[in-house]
Amino acid sequence: MREQSAHWDQVTAGVVLSRLGMPPDIRFFAPHEQAVATALSDRLVDQNEDSRLPLVAMVDARRAEAQTDG
């Protein structure tokens, strides 16, 4: 994905490349909620240990900052 960044504008490159970094620490979900959310997201998007996207960490970060789409 990084090799394609030369074709993106600065805003797009900034957003995409920031998402490729290390996922933030879990701050919103309790440990048992994180476990359930991880199992659910793994099942929904067919993830495994070798190719896991940090979906739960991304959702957790948005919830911890009270960010919504609306």
Residue pairs with C-beta under 8 A, 6 or more apart in sequence:
1 16
1 20
2 17
2 20
5 13
5 16
5 17
8 16
19 58
23 54
23 57
23 58
23 61
24 57
24 60
24 61
25 57
26 34
26 56
26 57
26 60
27 60
27 61
27 64
28 60
28 61
28 63
28 64
29 37
29 56
29 60
29 63
34 56
34 60
37 56
37 59
37 60
38 56
41 47
41 55
41 56
42 48
42 52
45 53
45 55
47 53
47 55
62 68
